[in-house]
Structures are given as structure tokens and as C-alpha cells.
Amino acid sequence: MLKLIDIITNNYFLKQKLKVTIPKTPVRRLTDNWQGSTKSGKRILSNPVNTKTIQDFNKFNFIRDLKSEGSIKARLTARSLVENWINEDYNLRSHEYNSVIMAERISCWSFNYSWFAESGGLDFQKKILNSVALQSKFLELKLDLSNDNLEKIIIIKGILVSKSILYETIDNINQLLTVINEKLEILTNTDGGHISRSPVKQLNLLRHLIEIRSIIAILKNVDADGLHQKTIKMGEFCRSFQMPDEYFSWFHGGSLIRKEIIKQTLNRIGYKNRIFSLAEETGFCRLSNMNSVLFVDIGLNKKTIHNKKASLFGFEFFYKKEKIISNLGEINNSKYKNMKNSLSSTAAHSSLNIDDRNNIDLNGRRITRISNIQFGKTKDGNLLDVTHSGYETIFGVHHKRQIYLSNKKNEIRGRDEILNIGNIGSIPKNAYIRFHLYPGIELIKTRSGSILLNHQKGYVWKMSSNNKNISIENSVMFTPNGPKPCKELSIILNLEKIRAYKSISCNWAFELQK
């Protein structure tokens, strides 16, 4: 009972502390950066509204879906849901006033104010402006308490967006931008990639920066060059991660991001950015010619103790706009740990593993180093050469992969080499070089031992290798449209004599047939 009284008392005095002067009407009209889903908007309106069924209801991003639906009913529903939320008068210590949730909510209200609020009554407009002002003031208090880098950026976004519609000037804006720049130095690499290597986190952060940048653009006498340059750099990285089919490469959760979100975000950068060939600090390489793109996870050029994916030297290959070789994708919000671990394994990527052991220990007990990264680009083609030590402590070997993409003809040539570096651990039995083929590709094994990849679009690729021990397996790929059956090619390389031979290699190639 005493605890309840204490919460109520603290909530009352905190609300008194947050009272500020607010205008009767917004100082500025903001233009929202994002489009919602018409389909989702219709779904909300199709039945009596149940807030429990609306994803992340307290963030109010669903307002964009209603706006996209566009009907009068959608506008009335948005006003009703916002007003009901304000009338609930939630305790400031509740989940509804979590810093990130609050910042997202008032940002969405502010960006979409002219759509749903201005057509409401004056009392409603006053009520929403008062709520935005209170939450903005609360965010200022929470900013000093936060120790999370991304959270600080989101909090500042909420403050800047809300204050831009409430007040003519934002007194401490330069200090806030300085904090953002400091946090971006921590969260991003110099090549524009997110330190986590996750395209999901990359795009999420980029979208926050785009919203902040749109506010800075309408204010006066604000030096935001650092923010602008970092946003451009992150946009360049995202464009490099975007494949010819307009999705992201599937590495590290890229398959979980909808194509519409990627396109919408990159369009807000303002112009076509440069695309990297080698992002060594974040650990990706992109080889390309007029018709083909080959995207490789080369890992971090430093000690890799723990990683969420054992995808070292895995690659994805596109011909024109069609994916040919891939990893097996990912399941969104999977509750099954075994399934998640399976899709994180080396075997789930188009790479090489030894005796079905991962090249990166997902539990963090084994150190993997990347060495000898070399990338060359000439008029004849692109060559990547890279080595890792993932199997050093258990088998006493390193794995070296070379990939060549020709500019003069449609072919990829690869070489995987296992190098003995000492009598460490046990002697390995086999290496498995896997190629996961995108659904819609049928395989035909020829008498010579090569494999024909017959694509549903009508063209044929031939896979060949100096090692004829090639198996064809059935598999399942988790695409953005759900799980689909696919085929897997696996070259089996015997390693039992590695300590005598010191080096055992395999050459392989994919060549388009005319």
C-alpha cells in the first residue's frame, strides 16, 4: 500500500515538474518521412479496434498505416486512439513512458499532426500539444540518465521533432547534435557500417538519422555537416548491401527487412550513393560486373571471439536480378533455439566447414582471426583472397578462399585451400564446400561430373570442380515469402592426409552456358 502511495505521489510531483508553456497551434508543419502500409491500415479498420492486436501500439507507428489507407474513417480512428491514450493518464513510471517508446510516439504524432490532429477540435489539438510538450520535457530528463548510445540518439530525435512543432527555436540544439555525433562514432565504422554488422540495426539507425536530418533542414543557423556526412556514409553502405533484387543481402538478418522499407529509406538519402567494393572494417566485399553481383562475408579484420553467425567466407551470387546462390535465410522472431542455431551455422551458408564444425564458435569459446585480406579490381575482373584461423585450435589448419569474378565473360572461379599450420588438435576428416541454390533452380548431373543449374527464367549455369565428389541434397530456404524447398550442392574434400601434404585444395567454377 505504501509503495502504491509512493508511486502516485512521485507521479504527481513529476508531472508538476514537467509543466511547460505551449502554443495554441503548432509553430511548424512537418512532412513525414515514411509511408505506412495500406494493407495494415485496412486490417486495423476491418474490425472493432483492439489495441492489443496492433504491433507496438504505444509507439503509434500504425498512424502511418491509417494515413496510407486514407479514408475519413482512418483519420477519425487515429484521433480517437490518440485521445483515448492521453485520457488514460498513464503513470510516468509505466512502460508507456519508456524513453524509446515515448520518443517514437511523439515523433509520429508530430510528423503526422497536420493529417489527423488539425481536422480535430481545438480542445483535442490543445490536449495533444500539451501531451507532446510534457513528454518532450520528460525526455530531456531521461537523456541524462541513459547510458545506451542508440537510446540517446532516439531520445534526442524525440526532443528535436517535438520541439520543432512547439517552439520557434531549440536553445540547446548544437549540444544535442554534438552528442549524436559522439554516439555515431561509437556505433558506426569509418566505412559506414554498423559495429554489430547487422543490416537490421544499420537501417534502423539510418532511419532515425533521416528523421533528425529532416528537422535540421527546416531550422536556421544549425551546423549539422557531421550528421549529414555520416548519414550519407551509412546510406552508401546500405546501397552496397542492397542486391539487384532490391532486397538486402541475407547475411546477419538481412532477409528480415522488407523491400519496401529498404527502398523507402534509401530514397530519402537524396541521391544515388557510391557502392563499396571492400568494406574491410565492417567485413564485407562486393564483386560485380555488368550482369553479376557477388557479395561475401569476409569477417572482421581483427580477433573474432563471438559472432551471431558462423558465415565466414560465405557468399551470395546474383545474375541480373535473380539470386542464384544464397544462404538459407532466417526465421523472424523464432522461439526455437535449435532452428535459430542451425540457420546461424556455417553449413547454412555457402561456405566451407570442416567435419560440420562452425568456422566461428557461436558460444565464444574459440578465437577466429581473419588475415591476408587482399582485393584486386582490374579491367579483366575482381579477385578476393582471404584466410581465417577458425579451425586452428581444433584441427591445426587454416582456410584460404579465393574468388574471381570475370568482367569479360559470365563466370565465377573459386579456390578453397586447407593449410596445415602445425600438429594441433585432431586430424580432420572432410571439408564440405556448400552452395545453397535459390528456389526455382533444377539440377542435372552430367557424365563428366559437372552440374547444370537450370533456372526457371530459361538460362543455364554449369558448375564444375576438379573434385568430382559432389553430392546434391534437398534443403529448405527461408525466404521473405516463407520457407521454400531448394537444392544444395556439396563438394566433399578429404583431409585425412593434410599433415603429410601440408595443403589440400579444391577448384570450382560457375559458368553461364550460351
PyMOL commands that set and color helices and strands:
alter all, ss='L'
color gray80, all
select helices_A, chain A and resi 2-17+38-46+51-53+57-59+62-69+72-87+95-97+99-111+113-116+122-145+149-166+173-187+199-216+225-241+251-256+259-267+337-344+346-348+392-395+498-501
alter helices_A, ss='H'
color red, helices_A
select strands_A, chain A and resi 278-279+284-288+292-297+315-319+322-326+352-354+370-377+381-388+397-406+411-420+430-437+441-445+451-455+460-465+470-479+482-494+503-513
alter strands_A, ss='S'
color yellow, strands_A
deselect
rebuild
show_as cartoon
